[in-house]
Amino acid sequence: QNLPWVYLTYAERNAWGQLGWSEQWWDRAWEANSAAVTASGRCFGGKYLIGESGMEACLVGELVATYAECQNASAEYQLAYPGDLFELGAPVDDLQGTPGCSTQDRVGFVFNTAQITGPNVGYTPVCKFDPADFGGGCPQTTTSSTTPFPDGVDPDNAIPEGVLTCYQDLTTDQQDAVRLLGYTIGTWHSCMRPDWDAPTCTWPEDIPTPDAPCLDQLDYLNDKYDTNQPWNDLTSLVRDALVTLGWDEAGNDWAAVRYPASYAKPFSGQPPPTGLSLKEQQAASFLGHTADTWHRCPTSECLTRYSRLEHLMATWTWRTTMPSGVRQNLEVLGWTEDSWYEGLRPAVYKTAWADLRFPQRVAAILLGYSEDMWAGCLASDCVVRYNYVFEKYRNLRWSDMNSAQQNAWRLLEHSETLWDSGGMMRTSLFTRRWDELTPEQQRQAMFLGHSEGTWQGCSTDWGTPTNTSEEPQIEAGPLRTVRAEMTIDSPFSQISGNIYGAQVATLPTSFIEVFQRSVGRALFCGNPDYKEYVDGARDANGDALCMLPEEYERQKQRIRVVSVREGSIIVDFIIVANQTVTDLTAEFLFEALVRQLESDYSPIGQDIDFGRFARRATAKEVPLSTLTTGEREAALEFENMRAAWNSGNACALTRDARTGLVHCPTSGAAATGRLAGLAGPLARAALALLGRVAANLPMQ
């Protein structure tokens, strides 16, 4: 209260100056007491003067430049104003102070030997003047330049026009000044003196109120700071705030829509560099942000935010309308020009938010994603999601969809003809329950925006599935290792010269290796469930496509070929049981492989090495053994007995029925006798057990 003009910061003086104040007008209107805060303007010793606070040079006279003269000035001040300021101490070397002799406001005299200093805050220069220039006395003018009063204005009762103007009627620069000073639209005029007759202002029509929905406030800020407007058209205070947040001063980032990493930091709650610094928070608040708008309204409906982002992305064409800053963030997430055109999401979109690498998460946030949006808005209400999907595809033509959407609908038994005759609901699969869809169909339905609830019309009263027939169960349960047989309806001669690796022209790698790698890619690479490629599924280098290479390398050993035999081409192979609870079971993988073999446009059907075989192949599961449980136990008992014998003692099992002698070299008669006594019973037991089992054991 009653703060004098000379003690305001430079930024505050500039802001109040935009609104019409000057030093003389300010101090008169507020009845400011300069001596209450600073000694600026005091004349003493007949030749010394305290300058203007915050300045490094003297407006009157010259700066006291030596330590000895500074000591003299300090002594003269004590005589004129005893006890007001501390006397001069030892010299200091302060890069943040005024060089030479100065006073630290309301503290005392100081002499700074540093010649290169930073911004001067809280220091006032001590100046020396020639009394002869002022008639032998002190200067009669103030130490700072002042703005004269307008003609006809009485300083005793006049207030600048800008101070008495409603916020919406101020110029853009003046509105910036109001916000810089810490006021809001609602508090502007709240600190005015009652006798100033503050106006009664309504809320601006084009600005959302503080209690307006967060997304409305965010839309206002996005429009106000639209990156399509030139950088130099922004006010200087807005540019300063944006630079504080990380935009470059030349405006190159602004033109490229290259948002600084600060926009991915928490507004509060975490210290810098993880969160925004205090200065960055102040800059964001000056621009109009709250914690909610800074984080893009996280409490608003997830699918509403997701739909807004989809509409924005739909306006971007990779090489023309897409800003380079946006394209760089998309490339961090794995997008390419081809995948963007096709709408085929990169593999990183299958990664949980918490498992994203730091640059990936920053890029996702800068593009507009949040954790719940990245996961697909799983917590959204079924009816909200149903309306979202309905509006998304309601007026969309088949030709307007990208190829990824078209392929997803094709896997859901849709077609261009069906779509054009009735839209989304024309597929017959909508008459099926969600759990009657294959996992691949469920996955593509979710890619299109559906959930189990929306697929069934958000109805929980669907009864039970119509197909109640039971399929025979393979013994050993769902977590078993699966043994399977794939029959390929092709001549065995196509691979006969290269089953194990002897190179032939049509199959440069062994057939077994091709089979294991290709089936592994089909099951572990996360390639598109349904897509037709011109020349097979290839990556940018022309190699076999694998969108999840790390996952493939981790699990590829689960596919193992046991044998390859004739009868067309018959491959006996196993899928090893999962070793962790997060891995898919062998049973699930086998069922997925069977479904892939039914489609030419599945991952196995489009594999560059195995596709030609897959399109003529079927697969079935076979038991690991044809023996009954009891027979397997008997065989195991026999194998355990047989394991006790080796090449060193197996001869003891041989007995001559005529002589009873063991035909085995021994070191002594005693040893021979003991072995001979054991040989008969063991041999008879082994042969009897083998006789019960041998008829059922497969020939090796």
C-alpha positions in Angstrom: 0.0 0.0 0.0 1.3 3.5 -0.9 4.2 1.9 -2.7 6.2 4.7 -4.5 6.8 4.5 -8.3 10.6 4.3 -7.9 10.3 1.0 -6.1 8.2 -0.8 -8.7 10.0 -3.3 -10.9 10.8 -2.4 -14.5 8.1 -4.8 -15.7 5.5 -3.3 -13.3 6.4 0.3 -14.4 6.1 -0.7 -18.1 2.7 -2.4 -17.4 1.3 0.5 -15.5 2.7 2.9 -18.1 0.7 1.0 -20.7 -2.4 1.8 -18.6 -1.5 5.5 -18.5 0.3 6.0 -15.2 3.5 8.0 -14.8 5.7 8.5 -11.7 4.4 11.9 -10.8 0.8 10.9 -11.4 1.2 7.6 -9.5 2.8 9.0 -6.4 0.2 11.8 -6.2 -2.8 9.5 -6.7 -1.6 6.9 -4.2 -0.1 9.4 -1.7 3.1 7.4 -1.9 5.8 7.9 0.7 9.1 7.5 -1.0 11.0 7.4 2.3 9.0 4.4 3.4 10.9 2.1 1.1 13.9 3.6 -0.6 16.2 6.6 -0.1 16.0 7.5 -3.8 16.3 11.3 -4.4 17.9 12.2 -1.1 20.6 14.9 -1.4 23.4 15.1 1.3 26.9 16.4 1.9 26.3 19.2 -0.6 27.4 17.1 -3.5 25.9 13.5 -3.2 22.6 12.2 -4.3 20.9 8.8 -4.0 19.8 7.9 -7.6 16.8 5.9 -8.9 16.3 2.3 -7.6 17.1 -0.4 -10.1 19.3 1.9 -12.2 23.0 1.3 -12.9 23.7 4.8 -14.1 22.9 8.3 -12.6 20.2 10.5 -14.2 21.9 13.4 -12.4 25.7 13.7 -11.9 28.1 10.8 -12.2 28.4 7.5 -10.4 30.8 7.5 -7.4 33.4 5.2 -8.8 36.1 4.7 -6.1 36.0 3.0 -2.8 37.5 6.0 -1.0 34.9 8.4 -2.2 32.2 5.8 -1.5 33.4 5.8 2.2 33.2 9.6 2.2 29.6 9.5 0.8 28.6 6.9 3.4 29.9 9.1 6.2 28.1 12.2 4.9 24.8 10.3 4.7 25.2 9.2 8.3 25.5 12.9 9.3 22.5 13.8 7.3 20.3 10.8 8.1 21.7 9.2 11.2 20.8 5.5 11.7 18.9 5.3 8.4 21.3 3.0 6.5 24.2 0.9 7.5 27.6 2.4 6.8 29.9 1.1 4.0 31.7 -2.2 4.7 34.4 -4.0 2.8 34.3 -4.1 -1.0 32.3 -6.9 -2.6 32.4 -8.7 -5.9 28.7 -9.2 -6.8 27.7 -10.0 -10.3 24.0 -9.2 -9.4 24.7 -5.7 -8.0 25.4 -2.2 -9.4 29.1 -1.6 -10.2 30.7 1.0 -8.1 29.1 2.8 -5.1 25.4 2.1 -4.4 22.9 1.4 -1.6 21.1 -1.8 -1.2 17.5 -0.6 -0.7 16.7 0.0 2.9 19.9 -1.8 4.0 23.1 0.1 3.6 26.0 1.3 1.5 28.0 -1.2 -0.6 30.9 -0.9 -3.0 30.9 -3.5 -5.8 34.2 -4.2 -7.7 32.5 -6.3 -10.4 32.4 -4.5 -13.7 30.1 -6.9 -15.6 26.8 -7.4 -13.7 23.4 -9.0 -14.3 20.0 -7.4 -13.9 20.0 -4.8 -11.1 17.3 -5.6 -8.6 17.1 -3.8 -5.2 20.2 -1.6 -5.7 20.4 2.2 -6.1 23.4 4.1 -7.4 25.1 6.8 -5.3 25.8 9.8 -7.5 28.1 12.9 -7.3 27.0 16.2 -8.8 28.5 19.7 -9.1 26.6 22.1 -6.9 27.4 25.0 -9.2 25.2 23.4 -11.8 22.3 23.9 -9.5 22.9 27.3 -8.0 25.1 26.0 -5.2 22.5 23.6 -3.8 20.8 20.3 -4.4 19.0 19.5 -7.7 15.4 20.8 -7.7 14.2 18.1 -10.1 13.5 14.5 -9.3 16.1 11.8 -10.1 13.8 10.2 -12.7 12.2 11.4 -15.9 8.4 11.9 -15.6 5.6 12.2 -18.0 3.9 15.6 -17.8 0.2 15.8 -17.1 -2.1 16.2 -20.1 -3.3 19.7 -20.6 -6.3 20.6 -18.5 -5.9 17.5 -16.1 -5.9 18.2 -12.4 -3.5 15.6 -10.8 -5.3 15.9 -7.5 -8.5 14.1 -8.8 -7.7 12.6 -12.3 -7.0 8.9 -12.9 -5.6 7.5 -16.2 -8.3 6.5 -18.6 -7.0 3.0 -19.0 -7.4 2.3 -15.3 -11.1 3.2 -15.5 -11.7 1.1 -18.6 -13.4 -2.4 -18.6 -11.0 -5.3 -19.6 -12.7 -6.1 -22.9 -12.4 -2.4 -24.0 -8.7 -2.2 -23.4 -6.2 -2.7 -26.2 -4.4 -6.0 -26.5 -1.2 -4.6 -25.0 -3.2 -3.1 -22.1 -4.9 -6.5 -21.4 -1.5 -8.1 -21.3 -0.4 -5.4 -18.8 -3.4 -6.2 -16.6 -2.6 -9.9 -16.5 1.1 -9.3 -16.0 0.2 -7.2 -12.9 -1.6 -10.3 -11.5 -5.1 -9.2 -12.1 -7.9 -11.3 -13.7 -11.0 -10.1 -15.5 -12.9 -10.5 -12.3 -10.4 -8.7 -10.1 -9.5 -5.8 -12.4 -10.8 -2.7 -10.5 -11.2 -4.6 -7.2 -8.3 -2.8 -5.5 -9.3 0.7 -6.7 -9.9 3.5 -4.2 -13.6 4.0 -3.7 -13.5 7.7 -4.6 -12.2 6.8 -8.1 -15.6 5.7 -9.3 -14.6 2.3 -10.8 -17.0 1.2 -13.6 -19.3 -1.8 -13.4 -18.2 -4.2 -16.2 -20.0 -7.2 -17.6 -18.0 -10.4 -18.5 -16.6 -10.3 -22.1 -18.8 -12.2 -24.5 -16.0 -13.8 -26.4 -14.1 -15.1 -23.3 -15.3 -18.2 -21.3 -16.1 -17.6 -17.7 -13.9 -19.3 -15.0 -16.7 -21.8 -14.3 -17.1 -22.7 -18.1 -16.3 -26.2 -19.2 -12.6 -26.8 -19.4 -12.7 -27.7 -23.1 -14.4 -24.4 -23.8 -11.6 -22.6 -22.1 -9.0 -24.7 -23.9 -10.6 -23.9 -27.3 -10.4 -20.2 -26.4 -6.7 -20.4 -25.6 -6.0 -22.5 -28.7 -7.7 -19.9 -30.9 -6.0 -17.0 -29.1 -2.5 -18.5 -29.5 -3.2 -20.2 -32.9 0.2 -21.1 -34.4 -1.1 -20.1 -37.8 -0.8 -16.4 -36.9 2.7 -15.0 -37.4 5.0 -14.9 -34.4 5.6 -11.1 -34.8 1.9 -10.5 -34.6 1.9 -11.6 -31.0 2.4 -8.9 -28.4 5.8 -8.5 -26.8 4.6 -9.7 -23.4 3.0 -12.9 -25.0 6.3 -13.6 -26.9 8.3 -13.2 -23.6 6.0 -15.7 -21.9 6.3 -18.2 -24.7 10.1 -17.8 -24.7 10.1 -18.6 -21.0 8.2 -21.8 -21.8 10.9 -22.8 -24.3 9.8 -21.3 -27.7 12.8 -19.8 -29.5 13.0 -16.0 -29.8 13.1 -15.9 -33.6 9.7 -17.7 -33.9 11.1 -20.7 -35.9 9.5 -23.3 -33.6 6.2 -21.4 -33.7 6.1 -21.5 -37.5 6.9 -25.3 -37.4 4.4 -26.0 -34.5 7.3 -27.5 -32.6 6.0 -27.4 -29.1 8.7 -27.2 -26.4 9.1 -30.2 -24.0 7.8 -28.0 -21.1 4.3 -28.5 -22.5 4.6 -32.2 -21.5 5.6 -31.4 -17.9 3.2 -31.4 -14.9 1.9 -27.9 -14.1 2.6 -28.3 -10.4 3.4 -31.0 -7.8 6.8 -31.9 -9.1 10.0 -29.8 -8.9 11.9 -28.9 -12.0 13.2 -30.2 -14.3 10.5 -32.9 -14.0 7.7 -30.3 -13.5 7.4 -26.6 -14.5 9.6 -24.1 -12.7 7.9 -21.2 -10.8 8.8 -18.9 -13.6 7.3 -21.3 -16.2 4.1 -21.6 -14.1 3.9 -17.8 -14.0 4.3 -17.6 -17.8 1.7 -20.2 -18.4 -0.7 -18.5 -16.0 -0.1 -15.1 -17.8 -1.1 -16.8 -21.0 -4.4 -17.8 -19.4 -3.7 -21.4 -18.5 -4.9 -23.2 -15.4 -3.6 -26.6 -14.3 -6.6 -28.2 -16.0 -6.2 -26.5 -19.4 -2.4 -27.1 -19.2 -3.1 -30.8 -19.0 -5.8 -30.6 -21.7 -8.8 -31.1 -19.4 -8.0 -34.6 -18.0 -11.3 -34.7 -16.1 -13.5 -34.2 -19.2 -15.0 -37.2 -21.1 -12.1 -39.2 -22.5 -13.9 -40.1 -25.8 -14.7 -36.4 -26.4 -11.0 -35.5 -26.2 -10.1 -38.6 -28.3 -12.6 -37.6 -31.0 -11.3 -34.0 -31.0 -7.8 -35.3 -31.5 -8.9 -37.6 -34.4 -10.6 -34.7 -36.2 -7.4 -32.6 -35.8 -5.2 -35.5 -37.2 -7.6 -36.0 -40.1 -6.6 -32.5 -41.3 -3.0 -33.4 -41.6 -1.5 -34.6 -44.8 2.0 -35.9 -44.3 3.9 -33.8 -46.8 1.6 -30.8 -47.2 -0.6 -29.7 -44.4 1.2 -31.4 -41.6 3.5 -29.0 -39.7 7.1 -30.3 -39.4 7.0 -30.1 -35.6 4.0 -32.4 -35.6 5.6 -34.8 -38.1 8.7 -35.1 -35.9 6.6 -36.2 -32.9 4.8 -38.7 -35.0 8.1 -40.1 -36.3 9.2 -40.6 -32.7 6.1 -42.8 -32.3 7.0 -44.8 -35.4 4.8 -43.3 -38.0 6.0 -43.1 -41.6 4.4 -41.5 -44.6 3.1 -44.9 -45.8 1.6 -45.9 -42.5 0.1 -42.5 -42.0 -1.6 -42.7 -45.4 -2.9 -46.3 -44.6 -3.9 -45.5 -41.0 -1.9 -48.4 -39.8 -0.8 -47.7 -36.2 2.9 -48.3 -35.4 3.7 -51.1 -33.0 4.4 -48.7 -30.1 0.6 -48.1 -29.8 0.4 -51.6 -28.3 2.8 -50.5 -25.5 1.3 -49.5 -22.2 1.6 -45.8 -21.3 3.9 -46.6 -18.3 6.2 -48.7 -20.5 6.7 -46.0 -23.2 10.2 -44.6 -23.4 10.5 -41.1 -22.1 10.9 -39.5 -25.6 7.8 -41.5 -26.8 5.7 -40.3 -23.9 6.7 -36.7 -24.4 5.9 -36.9 -28.1 2.5 -38.5 -27.3 1.6 -35.7 -24.9 2.7 -33.0 -27.3 0.5 -34.5 -29.9 -2.5 -34.4 -27.5 -2.6 -37.8 -25.9 -3.1 -38.5 -22.3 -2.8 -41.9 -20.4 -6.5 -42.7 -20.6 -6.7 -41.7 -24.3 -3.6 -43.8 -25.1 -5.4 -46.9 -23.6 -8.5 -46.3 -25.7 -10.7 -44.6 -23.1 -11.5 -48.0 -21.4 -13.4 -46.3 -18.5 -15.9 -44.5 -20.8 -19.6 -45.4 -20.4 -21.0 -47.8 -23.0 -23.7 -45.4 -24.3 -21.1 -42.6 -24.7 -18.8 -45.0 -26.6 -21.8 -46.2 -28.8 -22.6 -42.6 -29.7 -19.0 -41.9 -30.5 -18.7 -44.9 -32.9 -22.1 -44.1 -34.4 -21.2 -40.5 -35.2 -17.7 -41.5 -36.4 -19.0 -43.8 -39.1 -22.6 -42.4 -39.7 -21.9 -40.3 -42.8 -18.6 -41.9 -43.7 -18.3 -43.4 -47.2 -16.3 -46.5 -47.8 -13.9 -44.6 -50.0 -13.3 -42.0 -47.3 -11.9 -44.6 -44.9 -8.2 -45.4 -44.9 -7.0 -48.9 -45.8 -6.5 -49.9 -42.2 -10.2 -49.2 -41.4 -11.4 -50.9 -44.6 -9.3 -54.0 -43.8 -10.7 -54.1 -40.2 -14.3 -54.0 -41.5 -13.5 -56.7 -44.1 -12.3 -59.0 -41.3 -15.7 -58.2 -39.7 -17.3 -59.6 -42.9 -18.1 -56.2 -44.3 -17.6 -55.0 -47.9 -17.9 -51.8 -49.9 -21.2 -53.1 -51.4 -22.7 -53.8 -48.0 -21.5 -50.5 -46.6 -22.9 -48.4 -49.5 -26.3 -50.1 -49.1 -26.6 -49.5 -45.3 -23.5 -48.4 -43.6 -21.9 -49.9 -40.5 -24.8 -52.0 -39.3 -25.0 -54.1 -42.5 -22.5 -56.7 -41.5 -24.1 -59.9 -40.3 -21.6 -60.2 -37.4 -23.6 -57.7 -35.5 -26.1 -60.5 -34.8 -23.4 -62.4 -32.9 -22.3 -62.0 -29.4 -18.9 -60.5 -28.7 -17.6 -63.8 -27.3 -18.6 -65.5 -30.6 -16.1 -63.3 -32.5 -12.6 -64.5 -33.0 -9.8 -62.8 -31.1 -8.7 -61.1 -34.4 -12.2 -59.8 -35.0 -12.5 -58.5 -31.5 -9.1 -56.8 -31.9 -10.2 -55.1 -35.1 -13.5 -54.1 -33.7 -11.7 -52.3 -30.8 -9.4 -50.7 -33.3 -12.5 -49.2 -35.0 -13.7 -47.9 -31.6 -16.1 -50.7 -30.5 -16.1 -52.5 -27.1 -17.9 -55.6 -26.0 -20.7 -53.4 -24.8 -21.2 -51.4 -28.0 -21.0 -54.5 -30.2 -24.1 -55.8 -28.4 -25.9 -52.4 -28.4 -25.0 -51.8 -24.7 -27.4 -54.5 -23.8 -26.7 -57.1 -21.1 -29.7 -59.3 -21.9 -28.4 -61.3 -24.9 -29.1 -64.7 -23.5 -26.7 -67.6 -24.2 -24.9 -68.4 -27.4 -26.9 -70.4 -29.9 -24.1 -72.9 -30.5 -24.0 -75.2 -27.5 -22.1 -78.1 -29.0 -19.0 -79.2 -27.2 -15.7 -79.7 -28.9 -13.6 -82.6 -27.8 -10.9 -81.5 -25.3 -7.3 -82.5 -25.6 -6.1 -84.1 -22.4 -3.6 -82.0 -20.3 -5.5 -78.7 -20.1 -5.2 -75.2 -21.7 -1.7 -74.5 -20.5 -0.3 -77.5 -22.3 2.3 -77.7 -25.0 0.5 -78.2 -28.3 1.5 -80.8 -30.8 0.1 -80.1 -34.2 0.2 -81.3 -37.8 0.1 -79.0 -40.8 -0.8 -80.5 -44.2 0.3 -78.4 -47.2 -1.4 -79.4 -50.5 1.7 -79.1 -52.6 4.1 -81.7 -54.1 6.7 -82.9 -51.7 9.3 -82.3 -54.5 9.1 -78.6 -53.8 11.0 -79.0 -50.6 12.5 -82.5 -50.8 15.9 -81.3 -51.7 16.0 -78.8 -48.9 14.2 -80.0 -45.8 17.3 -79.5 -43.6 19.3 -77.0 -45.4 20.7 -78.2 -48.8 20.1 -75.1 -51.0 17.9 -75.3 -54.0 16.8 -72.5 -56.4 13.2 -72.3 -55.1 14.0 -72.5 -51.4 17.4 -70.9 -50.5 16.9 -71.7 -46.8 16.0 -75.0 -45.2 12.2 -75.6 -45.1 12.3 -76.3 -41.4 13.9 -72.9 -40.7 11.4 -71.2 -43.1 8.5 -72.8 -41.3 9.7 -72.0 -37.8 10.5 -68.3 -38.6 7.4 -67.7 -40.6 5.0 -69.3 -38.1 6.8 -67.4 -35.4 6.4 -64.1 -37.2 2.7 -64.8 -37.8 2.1 -65.4 -34.1 4.5 -63.0 -32.3 5.2 -60.0 -34.6 1.9 -58.3 -34.2 1.5 -57.8 -38.0 -1.9 -56.6 -39.3 -4.7 -59.1 -38.9 -6.0 -58.4 -42.4 -4.1 -56.7 -45.1 -3.2 -57.4 -48.8 0.3 -56.5 -49.8 1.5 -56.1 -53.4 4.5 -58.3 -52.9 4.0 -59.9 -49.4 4.4 -58.2 -46.0 7.7 -56.4 -46.2 9.3 -53.7 -44.1 11.0 -50.6 -45.5 14.2 -52.6 -46.3 12.3 -55.2 -48.2 12.7 -57.9 -45.5 9.9 -59.9 -43.9 7.7 -57.5 -41.9 7.8 -57.8 -38.1 6.2 -54.9 -36.1 7.2 -56.3 -32.7 10.8 -57.6 -33.3 11.7 -57.7 -29.6 8.7 -59.9 -28.9 9.4 -62.1 -31.8 13.0 -62.7 -30.7 11.8 -63.5 -27.2 9.3 -66.1 -28.2 10.3 -67.5 -31.5 11.8 -70.6 -29.9 8.3 -71.8 -28.9 7.8 -73.0 -32.5 9.7 -76.3 -33.1 9.5 -78.7 -36.1 9.5 -82.4 -35.1 9.5 -83.9 -38.6 8.6 -83.3 -42.2 7.2 -86.2 -44.3 5.5 -87.0 -47.5 1.8 -87.2 -48.2 1.8 -83.8 -49.9 3.9 -82.0 -47.3 3.1 -82.9 -43.7 4.8 -80.9 -41.0 4.7 -82.3 -37.4 5.5 -79.4 -35.0 4.9 -78.3 -31.5 4.1 -74.9 -29.8 5.8 -74.9 -26.4 3.7 -73.9 -23.4 3.9 -70.4 -22.2 6.4 -69.7 -19.4 4.8 -66.5 -18.0 1.2 -65.6 -17.2 1.4 -62.6 -19.6 2.4 -64.8 -22.6 -0.4 -66.3 -24.8 -1.0 -70.0 -24.2 0.1 -72.5 -26.8 -3.6 -73.5 -27.3 -4.5 -69.8 -28.0 -1.6 -69.5 -30.5 -2.6 -72.7 -32.3 -6.2 -71.6 -32.7 -5.0 -68.2 -34.0 -2.7 -70.1 -36.5 -5.7 -72.2 -37.7 -7.7 -69.0 -38.3 -4.9 -67.4 -40.2 -4.6 -70.3 -42.5 -8.2 -69.7 -43.5 -7.4 -66.3 -44.9 -5.1 -65.3 -47.7 -4.7 -61.8 -46.2 -3.7 -62.9 -42.7 -0.1 -62.5 -41.4 0.8 -66.1 -42.4 -0.9 -65.8 -45.7 1.0 -62.6 -46.6 4.4 -63.9 -45.3 7.0 -63.4 -48.0 8.7 -66.8 -47.3 5.7 -69.0 -46.4 2.7 -67.4 -47.9 2.6 -69.6 -50.9 2.5 -72.7 -48.7 0.1 -71.2 -46.1 -2.5 -70.5 -48.8 -2.7 -74.3 -49.4 -2.4 -75.5 -45.8 -4.6 -76.7 -43.0 -3.6 -77.6 -39.5 -5.0 -79.9 -36.7 -3.9 -80.7 -33.2 -2.7 -84.2 -32.4 -2.1 -85.8 -29.0 1.5 -85.9 -27.8 1.0 -89.6 -27.4 -1.5 -92.3 -28.5 -1.0 -94.2 -25.3 -3.6 -94.3 -22.5 -2.7 -92.7 -19.1 -1.9 -96.2 -17.6 0.2 -97.2 -20.6 2.2 -94.0 -20.3 2.9 -94.6 -16.6 4.0 -98.2 -17.4 6.3 -96.9 -20.1 7.7 -94.3 -17.7 8.4 -97.0 -15.1 10.2 -99.1 -17.7 12.3 -96.1 -18.8 13.3 -95.3 -15.2 14.4 -99.0 -14.8 16.3 -98.9 -18.0 18.1 -95.7 -17.0 19.9 -97.6 -14.2 21.9 -99.5 -16.9 24.6 -98.3 -19.2 27.3 -99.6 -21.5 29.4 -100.5 -18.5 26.9 -102.8 -16.8 24.3 -103.7 -19.4 26.1 -107.0 -20.2 25.0 -108.3 -16.8 21.5 -108.5 -18.2 22.6 -111.1 -20.7 22.0 -114.8 -19.5 22.8 -118.0 -21.3 19.8 -120.2 -20.9 21.9 -123.4 -21.3 24.7 -122.7 -18.9 23.4 -119.9 -16.7 26.7 -118.0 -17.3 26.8 -114.2 -17.8 28.8 -113.4 -20.9 30.4 -110.3 -19.5 34.1 -109.7 -18.8 34.5 -109.5 -15.0 37.4 -109.0 -12.7 36.5 -111.8 -10.3 34.3 -114.7 -9.8 32.5 -113.1 -6.8 31.5 -110.2 -8.9 30.4 -112.5 -11.7 28.3 -114.5 -9.3 26.5 -111.5 -7.8 25.7 -110.0 -11.2 24.5 -113.4 -12.5 22.2 -113.7 -9.5 20.6 -110.4 -10.3 20.5 -110.7 -14.1 17.7 -113.1 -14.4 15.0 -111.3 -12.4 15.8 -107.9 -13.8 15.9 -109.2 -17.4 12.6 -111.0 -16.9 10.9 -107.9 -15.4 12.1 -105.6 -18.1 11.1 -107.9 -20.9 7.7 -108.5 -19.4 7.0 -104.7 -19.1 8.4 -104.0 -22.5 6.0 -106.7 -23.9 3.0 -104.9 -22.5 4.0 -101.6 -24.0 5.8 -102.2 -27.2 2.7 -102.8 -29.3 1.5 -99.3 -28.6 4.8 -97.4 -28.9 5.3 -95.4 -32.2 8.2 -96.6 -34.3 11.1 -94.1 -34.4 
